[in-house]
Amino acid sequence: MTTTEETIDLTQAAMQLADLKQQKNKIDQHIAALTEVILRHTQDGRYEAGDLTLTVTAGNRTIDPVKFMGQFPVEQYPEYYELKPKALSKVEKLEGSARIAGCVRQGARKVTIK
């Protein structure tokens, strides 16, 4: 099967996709295991690994919203907060889909196999 064909065999395509996803899952598990070993045996920094350079960095630091709101209530610390839109579904209920259509981003289509 090529991607330029006008018609496709959905059964064959679905089976190939399922097989590839299974292979990807195994590869992702292997990557996670190797990453864990590397993290367990190194500190942050750069390491020469043959022709490769391995870089280990600290994870991103972010605020835990629940803990932050408990320690710094918005009423007392309004300067620590910024206003942002509510969830799309909530705004659609208030305004209707047509009214906010120009403000909505649409993600890429996807295919799932179960």
C-alpha distances in whole Angstrom, upper triangle without the diagonal:
4,7,9,7,11,10,7,8,11,12,9,8,12,12,10,12,15,15,15,18,20,19,20,23,24,24,26,29,29,30,32,34,34,35,38,39,40,41,44,45,45,47,46,46,44,43,42,40,39,37,36,39,38,40,41,42,44,42,43,46,46,48,48,49,51,53,53,54,57,58,58,59,58,61,63,60,59,58,56,53,51,50,47,45,45,41,39,40,44,44,42,45,47,46,43,40,41,44,42,38,39,39,36,33,30,27,23,21,20,17,19,18,21
4,5,6,9,10,9,11,13,15,12,10,14,15,12,14,17,17,16,19,21,20,21,24,25,25,26,29,30,30,32,34,34,35,38,39,39,41,44,45,45,46,45,44,42,42,41,39,38,36,35,37,37,39,40,41,43,41,41,45,44,47,47,48,50,52,52,54,56,58,57,58,57,60,62,59,57,57,54,52,50,49,45,44,44,40,38,39,43,43,41,44,46,45,42,39,39,42,40,37,37,37,34,31,28,26,22,20,19,17,20,20,23
4,6,8,10,9,11,13,15,13,11,14,16,13,13,17,18,16,18,21,21,20,24,25,25,26,29,30,29,31,34,34,34,37,39,39,40,43,44,44,45,43,43,41,41,40,38,38,36,35,36,36,37,39,39,41,39,39,42,42,44,45,45,47,50,50,51,54,55,55,55,54,57,59,56,54,53,51,49,46,45,42,40,40,37,35,36,40,40,38,41,43,42,39,35,36,38,36,33,33,34,31,28,24,22,19,17,16,15,18,19,22
4,6,9,10,13,15,17,16,14,17,19,17,17,21,21,20,22,25,24,24,27,29,28,29,33,33,33,35,38,38,38,41,43,42,43,46,47,47,48,46,46,44,44,43,41,41,38,37,39,39,40,42,42,44,42,42,45,45,47,48,48,50,53,53,54,56,58,57,57,56,59,61,58,56,56,53,51,48,47,44,42,42,39,37,38,41,41,39,42,44,43,40,36,36,39,37,34,34,35,32,29,26,24,21,19,19,18,21,22,25
4,6,7,10,12,15,14,12,16,18,16,17,20,21,20,22,25,25,25,28,30,30,31,34,35,34,37,39,39,40,43,44,44,46,48,49,49,51,49,49,47,47,46,44,43,41,40,42,42,43,44,45,47,45,44,47,47,49,49,50,52,54,54,55,58,60,59,59,58,61,63,60,58,58,56,53,50,49,46,44,43,40,38,38,42,42,40,42,45,43,40,37,37,40,38,35,35,36,33,31,27,26,22,20,20,18,21,21,25
4,7,10,12,16,15,14,17,19,18,19,22,23,23,24,27,27,27,30,32,32,33,36,37,37,39,41,42,42,45,47,47,48,50,52,52,53,51,51,49,49,49,47,47,44,43,45,45,45,47,47,48,46,46,49,48,50,50,50,52,55,55,55,58,60,59,59,57,61,63,60,58,58,56,53,50,49,45,43,43,39,37,37,41,41,38,41,43,42,39,35,35,38,37,33,34,35,32,30,27,25,22,20,20,18,21,22,25
4,7,9,12,12,11,14,16,16,17,20,21,21,23,25,26,26,29,31,31,32,35,36,36,38,40,41,41,44,46,46,47,50,51,51,53,51,51,50,50,49,47,47,45,44,45,45,46,47,47,48,46,46,49,48,50,50,50,51,54,54,55,57,59,59,59,57,61,63,60,58,58,56,53,51,49,45,43,43,39,37,37,40,41,38,40,43,42,38,35,35,39,37,34,35,36,33,31,27,26,22,19,19,17,20,19,23
4,6,9,8,7,10,13,12,13,16,17,17,19,22,22,23,25,27,28,29,31,33,33,35,37,38,38,41,43,43,44,47,48,49,50,49,49,47,47,47,44,44,43,41,43,42,43,44,45,46,44,44,46,46,48,47,48,49,52,52,53,55,57,57,57,56,59,61,59,57,57,55,52,50,48,44,42,42,38,36,36,40,40,38,40,43,42,39,35,36,39,37,34,35,36,33,30,27,25,21,18,17,15,17,16,19
4,6,5,6,9,10,11,12,14,15,16,18,20,21,22,24,26,27,28,30,32,32,34,36,37,38,40,42,43,44,46,48,48,50,49,49,48,48,47,45,45,43,42,44,43,44,45,45,46,44,44,47,46,48,48,48,49,52,53,53,56,58,58,58,57,60,62,60,58,58,56,53,51,49,46,44,43,39,37,37,40,41,39,41,44,43,40,36,38,41,39,36,37,38,34,32,28,26,23,20,18,15,16,15,17
4,5,5,6,8,10,10,12,14,15,16,18,20,20,22,24,25,26,28,30,31,32,34,36,36,38,40,41,42,44,46,47,48,47,48,47,46,46,44,44,43,41,43,42,42,43,43,44,42,42,44,43,45,44,45,46,49,50,50,52,54,54,54,53,57,59,56,55,55,52,50,48,46,43,40,39,36,34,33,37,38,35,37,41,40,37,34,35,38,36,33,35,35,32,29,26,24,20,17,15,12,13,11,14
4,5,5,6,9,10,10,12,14,15,16,18,20,21,23,24,25,27,29,30,31,33,35,36,37,39,40,42,43,45,46,48,47,48,47,46,46,44,44,43,41,43,42,43,43,44,44,42,42,45,44,46,45,45,46,49,50,51,53,55,55,55,54,58,60,58,56,57,54,51,49,48,44,42,41,37,36,35,39,40,38,39,43,42,39,36,38,41,39,36,38,38,34,32,28,26,23,20,17,14,13,11,13
4,5,5,6,8,10,11,12,14,15,16,18,20,21,22,24,26,27,28,30,32,33,34,36,38,39,40,42,44,45,47,46,46,45,44,44,41,41,40,39,41,40,41,41,42,43,41,42,45,44,46,45,46,47,50,51,52,54,56,56,56,55,59,61,58,57,57,54,52,50,49,45,44,42,39,37,37,41,42,40,41,45,44,41,38,39,42,41,38,39,39,35,33,29,27,23,20,18,14,14,12,14
4,5,5,6,9,10,10,12,14,15,16,18,20,21,22,24,26,26,28,30,31,32,34,36,37,38,40,42,42,44,43,43,42,42,42,39,39,38,36,38,37,38,39,39,41,38,39,41,41,43,42,43,44,47,48,49,51,53,53,53,52,56,57,55,54,54,51,48,47,46,42,40,39,36,34,34,38,39,37,39,42,41,38,35,36,39,37,34,36,36,32,29,26,23,20,17,14,11,12,10,13
4,5,5,6,9,10,10,12,14,15,16,18,20,20,22,24,25,26,29,30,31,33,35,36,37,39,41,41,43,42,43,42,42,42,39,40,39,37,38,37,38,38,39,39,37,37,40,39,41,40,41,42,44,46,46,48,50,51,51,50,53,55,53,52,52,49,47,45,44,40,38,37,34,32,32,35,37,35,37,40,40,37,34,35,38,36,33,35,35,31,28,25,22,19,16,13,9,9,7,10
4,5,5,6,9,10,11,12,14,15,17,18,20,21,23,24,26,27,29,30,32,33,35,36,38,40,41,43,42,43,42,41,41,38,39,38,36,38,36,38,38,39,40,37,38,41,40,42,41,42,43,46,47,48,50,52,52,52,52,55,57,55,54,54,51,49,47,46,43,41,40,36,35,35,38,40,38,40,43,43,40,37,39,42,40,37,38,38,34,32,28,25,22,19,16,13,12,9,10
4,5,5,6,9,10,11,12,14,15,16,18,20,21,22,24,26,27,28,30,32,33,34,36,38,38,41,40,40,39,38,38,35,35,34,33,35,34,35,35,37,38,36,36,39,39,42,41,42,43,45,47,48,50,51,52,52,52,55,57,55,53,53,50,48,47,46,42,41,40,36,35,35,39,40,39,41,44,43,41,38,39,42,40,37,38,37,34,31,27,24,21,19,16,13,12,10,13
4,5,5,6,9,10,10,12,14,15,16,18,20,20,22,24,25,26,28,30,31,32,34,36,37,38,37,38,37,37,37,34,35,34,32,33,32,33,33,34,35,33,33,36,36,38,37,38,40,42,43,44,46,48,48,49,48,52,53,51,50,50,47,44,43,42,39,37,36,33,32,32,35,37,35,37,40,40,37,34,36,39,36,33,35,34,30,27,24,21,18,16,12,9,9,7,10
4,6,5,6,9,10,10,13,14,15,17,19,20,21,23,24,25,27,29,30,31,33,35,36,38,37,38,37,37,37,34,35,35,33,34,32,33,33,34,35,32,33,36,36,38,37,38,39,41,42,43,45,47,48,48,48,51,53,51,50,50,47,44,43,43,39,38,36,33,32,32,35,37,36,37,40,41,38,35,37,40,37,35,36,35,32,29,26,22,20,17,14,11,9,6,8
4,5,5,6,9,10,11,12,14,16,17,18,20,21,23,24,26,27,29,30,32,34,35,37,36,37,36,35,35,32,33,32,31,32,31,32,32,34,35,33,34,37,37,39,38,39,41,43,44,45,47,49,49,50,50,53,55,53,52,52,48,47,45,45,42,40,39,36,35,35,39,40,39,41,44,44,42,39,41,43,40,38,39,38,35,32,29,25,22,20,17,14,12,10,11
4,5,5,6,8,10,10,12,14,15,16,18,20,21,22,24,26,27,28,30,32,32,34,34,34,33,32,32,30,30,29,28,29,28,29,29,31,32,30,31,34,34,37,36,38,39,41,42,44,45,47,47,48,48,52,53,50,50,49,46,44,43,43,39,39,38,34,34,34,38,39,38,40,43,43,41,37,39,42,39,36,37,36,33,29,26,23,20,19,15,13,12,11,13
4,5,5,6,9,10,10,12,14,15,16,18,20,20,22,24,25,26,28,30,31,33,32,33,32,32,32,30,31,30,28,29,27,28,28,29,30,28,29,31,31,34,33,34,36,37,39,40,42,43,44,45,45,48,50,47,46,46,43,41,40,40,36,36,35,31,31,31,34,36,35,37,40,40,38,35,37,39,36,34,35,34,30,27,24,21,19,17,13,11,10,9,10
4,5,5,6,9,10,11,13,14,15,17,19,20,21,23,25,26,27,29,30,33,32,33,33,32,32,29,31,30,28,30,28,29,28,30,30,28,30,33,33,35,34,35,37,38,40,41,43,44,45,46,46,50,51,49,48,48,45,43,42,42,39,38,37,34,33,34,37,38,38,39,42,43,41,38,40,42,40,38,39,37,34,31,28,24,22,21,17,15,13,11,11
4,5,5,6,9,10,11,12,14,15,17,18,20,21,23,24,26,27,29,31,31,31,30,29,29,26,27,27,25,27,25,26,27,28,29,28,29,32,33,36,35,37,38,39,41,43,44,45,46,47,48,51,52,50,49,49,46,44,43,43,40,40,39,36,35,36,39,41,40,42,45,45,43,40,42,44,41,39,40,39,35,32,29,26,23,22,19,17,15,14,15
4,5,5,6,9,10,10,12,14,15,16,18,20,21,22,24,26,27,29,28,29,28,27,27,25,26,26,23,24,23,24,24,25,26,24,26,29,29,32,32,33,35,36,37,39,41,42,43,44,44,48,49,46,46,45,42,40,40,40,37,36,36,32,32,33,36,38,37,39,42,42,40,38,40,41,38,36,37,35,32,29,26,23,20,20,17,15,14,13,15
4,5,5,6,9,10,10,12,14,15,16,19,20,21,22,25,26,28,27,29,28,28,28,26,27,27,25,26,23,24,24,25,25,23,25,28,28,31,30,32,33,34,36,37,39,40,41,42,43,46,47,45,44,44,41,39,39,39,36,36,35,32,32,32,35,37,37,38,41,42,40,37,40,42,38,37,38,36,32,29,27,23,22,21,17,16,14,13,14
4,5,5,6,9,10,11,12,14,15,17,19,20,21,23,24,27,27,28,28,27,27,24,25,26,24,25,22,24,23,25,26,24,26,29,30,33,32,34,35,36,38,40,41,42,43,45,45,49,50,47,47,47,43,42,42,42,39,39,38,35,35,36,39,41,40,42,45,45,44,41,44,45,42,40,41,39,36,33,31,27,25,25,21,20,18,16,16
4,5,5,6,9,10,11,12,14,15,16,18,20,21,22,25,25,25,24,23,24,21,22,22,20,21,19,21,21,22,24,23,25,28,29,32,31,34,35,36,37,39,41,42,43,44,45,48,49,46,46,46,42,41,41,41,38,38,38,35,35,36,39,41,40,42,45,45,44,41,44,45,42,40,40,38,35,32,30,26,24,24,21,20,19,18,19
4,5,5,6,9,10,10,12,14,15,16,18,20,21,23,23,24,23,23,24,21,23,23,20,21,18,19,19,20,21,19,21,24,25,28,28,30,31,32,33,36,37,38,39,40,41,45,45,43,42,42,38,37,37,38,35,35,34,32,32,33,36,37,38,39,42,42,41,39,41,42,39,37,38,36,33,29,28,24,22,23,20,19,18,18,18
4,5,5,6,9,10,11,12,14,15,16,19,20,22,23,24,24,23,24,22,24,24,22,22,19,20,19,21,21,20,22,25,26,28,28,30,31,32,34,36,37,38,39,41,41,45,46,43,43,43,39,38,38,39,37,37,36,33,34,35,37,39,39,41,44,44,43,41,44,45,41,40,41,38,35,32,30,27,26,26,22,22,20,19,19
4,5,5,6,8,10,11,12,14,15,17,18,21,22,23,22,21,21,19,20,21,19,20,17,19,18,20,21,21,23,26,28,30,30,33,34,34,36,38,39,40,41,43,44,48,48,45,46,45,41,41,41,42,39,40,39,36,37,38,41,42,43,44,47,47,46,44,46,48,44,43,43,41,38,35,33,29,28,28,25,24,23,22,22
4,5,5,6,9,10,11,12,14,16,16,19,19,20,19,18,19,16,19,19,16,17,14,15,15,17,18,17,20,23,25,28,28,30,32,32,34,36,37,38,39,41,42,45,45,43,43,42,39,38,38,39,37,37,37,34,35,37,39,40,41,43,45,46,45,42,45,46,42,41,41,38,36,32,31,27,26,27,24,24,23,23,23
4,6,5,6,9,10,10,12,14,15,17,18,19,19,19,20,18,21,22,19,18,15,16,14,16,16,15,18,21,22,25,25,28,29,29,31,33,34,35,36,38,39,42,43,40,41,40,36,36,36,37,35,35,35,33,34,35,37,39,40,41,43,44,44,41,44,45,41,40,40,38,35,32,31,27,26,27,24,24,23,23,23
4,5,5,6,9,10,11,13,14,17,18,20,20,19,20,18,20,22,19,19,16,17,15,17,18,17,21,23,25,28,27,30,31,31,33,35,36,37,38,40,41,45,45,43,43,43,39,39,39,40,38,39,38,36,37,38,40,42,43,45,47,48,47,45,48,48,45,44,44,42,39,36,35,31,30,31,28,27,26,25,25
4,5,5,6,9,10,11,12,15,16,17,17,15,16,14,17,18,15,16,12,14,13,16,17,17,20,23,26,29,28,32,33,33,34,37,38,38,39,42,43,46,46,44,44,43,39,39,40,41,39,40,40,38,39,40,42,44,45,47,49,49,49,46,49,50,46,45,45,42,40,37,35,32,31,32,29,29,27,27,28
4,5,5,6,9,10,11,13,13,14,15,14,16,14,17,18,15,14,11,11,10,12,13,13,17,20,22,25,25,28,30,30,31,34,35,35,36,38,39,43,43,40,41,39,36,36,36,38,36,37,37,35,37,38,40,41,42,44,46,47,46,44,47,47,43,43,42,40,37,34,33,30,29,31,28,28,27,28,28
4,5,5,6,9,10,12,13,16,16,16,18,17,20,21,18,17,14,14,11,13,14,14,17,19,22,24,24,27,29,28,30,33,33,33,35,37,38,42,42,39,40,39,36,36,36,38,36,38,37,36,37,38,40,42,43,45,46,48,47,45,48,48,45,44,44,41,39,36,35,32,31,33,30,30,29,29,29
4,6,5,6,9,12,14,15,16,14,16,15,18,20,17,16,13,14,12,15,16,16,20,22,25,28,27,31,32,31,33,36,36,36,38,40,42,45,45,42,43,42,39,39,40,42,40,41,41,39,41,42,44,46,47,48,50,51,51,49,52,52,48,48,47,45,42,39,39,35,35,36,33,33,31,31,31
4,5,5,6,9,11,12,12,11,13,12,15,17,14,13,9,10,9,12,13,15,18,21,24,27,27,31,32,31,32,35,36,36,37,40,41,45,44,41,42,41,37,38,38,41,39,41,41,39,41,42,44,45,47,49,50,51,51,49,51,51,48,47,46,44,41,38,38,34,34,35,33,34,32,33,33
4,5,5,7,9,11,12,12,15,15,18,20,17,15,11,10,7,9,10,11,15,17,20,23,24,27,29,28,29,32,33,32,34,36,38,41,40,38,39,38,34,35,35,38,36,38,38,37,39,40,42,43,45,46,48,49,49,47,49,49,46,45,45,42,40,37,37,34,34,35,33,34,32,33,33
4,6,8,11,13,15,14,17,16,20,22,19,18,14,14,11,13,13,14,18,20,23,25,25,29,30,28,30,33,33,33,35,38,39,43,42,39,41,40,36,37,38,40,39,41,40,39,41,43,44,46,47,49,50,51,51,50,52,52,49,48,48,45,43,40,40,37,37,38,36,36,34,35,35
4,7,10,12,13,12,14,14,17,20,17,16,13,13,11,13,14,16,20,22,25,28,28,32,33,32,33,36,36,36,37,40,42,45,44,42,43,42,38,39,40,43,42,43,43,42,44,46,47,48,50,52,53,54,54,52,55,55,51,51,50,47,45,43,42,39,39,40,38,38,37,37,37
4,7,8,10,9,12,13,16,18,16,13,10,10,8,10,11,14,18,20,23,26,27,31,32,31,31,35,35,34,36,39,40,44,42,40,41,40,36,37,38,41,40,42,42,41,43,45,46,47,49,51,52,53,53,51,54,54,50,49,49,46,44,41,41,38,38,40,38,38,37,38,38
4,6,9,10,14,15,18,20,17,14,11,10,7,8,9,12,16,17,21,24,25,29,30,28,29,33,33,32,33,36,38,41,40,37,38,37,33,35,36,38,38,40,41,40,42,44,45,46,48,50,51,52,52,50,53,52,49,48,48,44,43,40,41,38,38,40,38,39,39,40,40
4,7,9,13,15,18,19,16,13,10,7,5,5,6,10,13,15,19,22,23,27,29,27,27,31,32,30,32,35,36,39,38,35,36,34,31,32,33,36,35,37,38,38,40,42,43,44,46,48,48,49,50,48,50,50,46,46,45,42,40,37,38,35,35,38,36,38,37,39,39
4,7,10,13,16,17,14,10,8,6,5,6,9,13,15,17,21,24,26,30,32,31,30,34,35,34,34,38,38,42,40,37,38,36,33,34,35,37,37,39,40,40,41,44,45,45,47,50,50,51,51,49,51,51,47,47,45,42,41,38,39,36,36,39,37,39,38,40,41
4,7,10,13,13,10,7,6,4,6,9,12,15,18,20,24,27,29,32,35,34,33,37,38,37,37,41,41,45,43,40,41,39,36,37,37,40,39,41,42,41,43,45,46,47,49,51,52,52,52,50,52,52,48,47,46,43,42,39,39,36,36,38,37,38,38,40,41
4,6,9,11,8,6,5,6,8,11,15,18,20,23,27,30,32,35,37,36,36,40,41,40,41,44,44,48,47,43,44,42,39,40,40,43,42,44,45,43,45,47,49,49,51,53,54,55,55,52,54,54,50,50,48,46,44,41,41,38,37,39,38,39,39,40,41
4,6,7,6,5,6,9,11,15,18,21,24,27,30,33,35,38,41,40,40,43,44,43,44,47,48,51,50,47,47,45,42,43,43,45,44,46,47,46,47,49,51,52,53,56,57,57,57,54,56,56,52,51,50,47,46,43,42,39,38,40,39,40,39,40,42
4,6,5,6,6,10,12,16,19,22,24,28,31,34,36,39,41,40,41,44,45,44,45,48,49,52,51,48,49,47,44,44,44,46,45,46,47,46,47,49,51,52,53,55,57,57,56,54,56,56,52,51,50,48,46,42,42,38,37,39,37,38,37,38,39
4,5,8,10,13,16,19,23,25,28,31,34,38,39,42,45,44,44,47,49,48,49,52,52,56,55,52,52,50,47,47,47,49,48,49,50,48,49,51,53,54,55,58,59,59,59,56,58,58,54,53,52,50,48,44,43,40,39,40,38,39,39,39,41
4,7,10,13,16,20,23,25,28,31,34,38,39,42,45,44,44,47,49,48,49,51,52,55,54,51,51,49,46,46,46,48,46,48,49,47,48,50,52,53,54,56,58,57,57,54,56,56,52,51,50,48,46,42,42,38,37,39,37,38,38,38,40
4,6,10,13,16,20,21,24,27,30,34,35,38,41,40,40,44,45,44,45,48,48,51,51,47,48,46,43,43,42,44,43,44,45,44,44,47,49,49,50,53,54,54,54,51,52,53,49,48,47,44,43,39,39,35,34,36,34,35,35,36,38
4,6,10,13,17,19,21,24,27,31,33,36,38,38,37,41,42,41,42,45,45,49,48,44,45,43,40,40,40,42,40,42,43,42,43,46,47,48,49,52,53,53,52,50,52,52,48,47,45,43,41,38,38,35,34,36,35,36,36,37,38
4,7,10,14,16,18,21,25,28,30,33,35,34,35,38,39,38,39,42,42,46,45,42,43,41,37,38,38,40,38,40,41,40,41,43,45,46,47,49,51,51,51,48,50,50,46,45,44,42,40,37,37,33,33,35,33,34,34,35,36
4,6,10,12,15,18,21,25,27,30,32,31,31,35,36,35,36,38,39,42,42,38,39,37,34,34,34,37,35,37,38,37,39,41,43,43,45,47,48,48,49,46,48,48,44,43,42,40,38,35,35,32,32,34,33,34,34,35,36
4,7,9,12,15,19,22,24,27,29,28,28,32,33,32,33,36,36,40,39,36,37,35,32,32,33,35,34,36,37,36,37,40,41,42,44,46,47,47,47,45,48,47,43,43,42,39,38,35,35,32,32,34,32,34,33,35,36
4,6,9,12,15,19,21,24,26,25,25,28,30,29,29,32,33,36,35,32,33,31,28,29,29,32,31,33,34,33,35,37,38,39,41,43,44,45,45,43,45,45,41,41,40,37,35,33,33,30,31,33,32,34,33,35,36
4,7,9,12,16,17,21,23,22,21,25,26,25,26,29,30,33,32,29,30,28,25,26,27,29,29,31,32,31,33,36,36,37,39,41,42,43,44,42,44,44,40,40,39,36,34,32,33,30,31,33,32,34,33,35,36
4,6,9,13,14,18,20,19,19,22,24,23,24,27,27,31,30,27,28,27,23,23,24,27,26,28,28,28,30,32,33,34,36,38,39,39,40,38,41,40,36,37,36,33,31,29,29,27,28,30,29,31,30,32,33
4,6,10,12,15,18,17,17,20,22,21,21,24,24,28,27,24,25,23,20,20,21,23,22,24,25,25,27,29,30,31,33,35,36,36,37,36,38,37,33,34,33,29,28,26,27,25,26,29,28,31,30,32,33
4,7,10,12,15,14,13,17,18,17,18,21,21,25,24,21,22,20,17,17,19,21,21,24,24,24,27,29,29,30,33,35,35,36,37,36,38,37,33,34,33,30,29,27,29,27,29,31,31,33,32,35,35
4,7,9,12,12,11,14,16,15,15,18,18,22,21,18,19,18,14,14,15,18,17,20,21,21,24,26,26,27,29,31,31,32,34,33,35,34,30,31,31,27,26,25,26,25,27,30,29,32,31,34,34
4,6,9,8,7,10,12,12,12,14,14,18,18,15,16,15,11,12,14,16,16,19,19,20,23,25,24,26,29,30,30,31,33,32,35,33,30,31,31,27,27,26,27,26,29,31,31,34,33,35,35
4,6,6,6,9,10,11,12,13,14,18,18,16,17,17,13,13,15,17,17,19,19,19,23,24,23,25,28,29,29,31,32,32,35,33,30,32,32,28,27,26,28,26,29,31,31,33,32,34,34
4,6,5,6,8,10,10,11,11,15,16,14,14,15,12,11,13,14,14,16,16,16,20,21,20,22,25,26,26,28,29,29,32,31,27,29,29,26,25,25,26,26,29,31,31,33,32,35,34
4,5,5,6,9,10,10,12,15,16,15,16,17,14,13,15,17,17,19,17,18,22,22,21,23,26,26,26,29,30,31,34,32,29,31,32,28,27,27,29,28,31,33,32,34,33,35,35
4,6,5,6,8,10,12,15,15,14,16,17,14,14,17,19,19,21,21,21,25,26,25,27,30,30,30,32,34,34,37,36,33,35,35,31,30,30,32,31,34,36,35,37,36,38,37
4,5,5,6,8,10,13,12,11,12,13,10,10,14,16,17,20,19,21,24,26,24,26,29,29,29,31,33,33,36,34,31,33,33,30,29,29,31,30,33,36,36,38,37,39,39
4,6,5,5,7,10,10,9,11,13,10,10,13,14,16,18,18,19,23,24,22,24,27,27,26,29,31,32,34,32,30,32,32,29,28,29,31,31,34,36,36,38,37,40,40
4,6,6,9,11,11,11,13,15,13,13,16,18,19,22,21,22,26,27,25,27,30,30,29,32,34,35,38,36,33,35,36,32,32,32,34,34,37,39,39,41,39,42,41
4,6,10,11,10,10,13,14,11,13,17,19,21,23,23,25,28,30,28,29,33,32,32,34,36,37,40,38,35,37,37,34,34,34,36,35,38,41,41,43,42,44,43
4,6,8,7,6,9,10,8,10,13,16,18,21,21,23,27,28,26,27,31,31,30,32,35,35,38,36,33,35,35,31,32,32,35,34,37,40,40,43,42,44,44
4,5,6,6,8,11,9,10,13,15,17,19,19,22,25,26,24,25,29,28,27,29,32,33,36,33,31,34,34,30,31,31,34,34,37,40,40,43,42,44,44
4,5,5,5,8,7,7,10,11,14,17,17,20,23,24,22,22,26,26,25,27,29,31,33,30,28,31,31,27,28,29,32,32,36,38,39,42,41,44,44
4,6,6,10,10,10,13,14,17,19,19,22,26,27,24,24,28,27,26,28,31,32,35,32,30,33,33,30,31,32,35,35,39,41,42,45,44,47,47
4,6,9,9,11,14,16,19,22,22,25,28,30,27,27,31,31,29,31,34,36,38,35,33,36,36,32,33,34,37,37,41,43,44,47,46,49,49
4,5,6,8,11,13,17,20,21,24,27,29,26,26,30,30,29,30,33,34,36,34,31,34,33,30,31,32,35,35,38,41,42,45,44,47,47
4,5,6,8,10,14,17,18,21,24,26,24,23,27,28,26,27,30,31,33,30,28,31,30,27,28,29,32,33,36,39,40,43,43,46,46
4,6,8,11,14,18,19,22,25,28,25,25,29,30,28,29,32,32,34,31,29,31,30,27,28,29,32,33,36,39,40,43,43,46,47
4,7,10,13,17,18,21,24,26,24,24,28,29,27,29,31,32,34,31,28,31,30,26,27,28,30,31,34,37,38,41,41,44,44
4,7,10,13,15,17,20,23,21,21,24,25,24,25,28,28,30,27,25,27,26,23,24,24,27,28,31,34,35,38,38,41,42
4,6,10,12,15,18,21,19,18,22,23,22,22,25,25,27,24,21,24,23,19,20,21,24,25,28,31,33,36,36,40,40
4,7,9,13,15,18,16,15,18,20,18,19,21,22,23,21,18,21,20,17,18,19,22,24,27,30,32,35,35,39,39
4,7,9,12,15,13,12,15,17,16,17,19,19,21,18,15,18,17,13,14,16,19,20,23,26,28,31,32,35,36
4,7,8,11,10,8,12,14,12,13,15,15,17,15,12,14,14,11,12,13,16,18,22,24,26,29,30,33,34
4,6,8,7,6,10,11,11,12,14,14,17,15,12,15,16,13,12,14,17,18,22,24,25,28,28,32,32
4,6,5,6,9,10,11,12,13,13,16,15,12,14,15,12,11,12,14,15,19,20,22,25,25,28,29
4,5,5,6,9,10,10,10,9,12,12,9,10,12,10,8,10,11,13,17,18,20,23,24,27,28
4,6,5,6,9,10,9,9,13,13,11,12,15,13,11,13,14,15,18,19,21,23,23,26,27
4,5,5,6,9,10,11,14,13,12,14,16,14,13,15,17,18,22,23,24,27,27,30,30
4,5,5,6,7,8,11,10,8,11,13,11,11,14,16,18,22,23,25,28,28,32,32
4,5,5,4,5,9,8,7,9,12,11,10,13,15,17,21,21,23,26,27,30,31
4,6,6,8,11,11,11,13,16,15,14,17,18,20,24,24,26,28,29,32,32
4,6,9,11,10,10,13,16,14,15,18,20,22,26,27,29,31,32,35,35
4,7,8,6,7,10,13,12,13,17,18,21,25,26,28,31,32,35,36
4,6,6,7,9,12,12,12,16,17,20,23,23,26,28,29,33,33
4,6,6,6,10,10,9,12,13,16,19,20,22,25,26,30,31
4,6,5,8,10,10,14,14,18,21,21,24,27,29,32,34
4,6,8,9,10,14,16,19,22,23,26,29,31,35,36
4,6,5,7,11,13,16,19,21,24,27,29,32,34
4,5,5,9,10,14,17,18,21,24,26,30,32
4,6,8,11,14,17,19,23,26,28,32,34
4,7,10,13,16,19,22,25,27,31,33
4,7,10,13,15,18,22,24,27,29
4,7,10,12,15,19,21,25,27
4,7,9,12,15,18,21,24
4,7,9,13,15,19,21
4,6,10,13,17,19
4,7,10,14,17
4,7,10,13
4,7,10
4,7
4
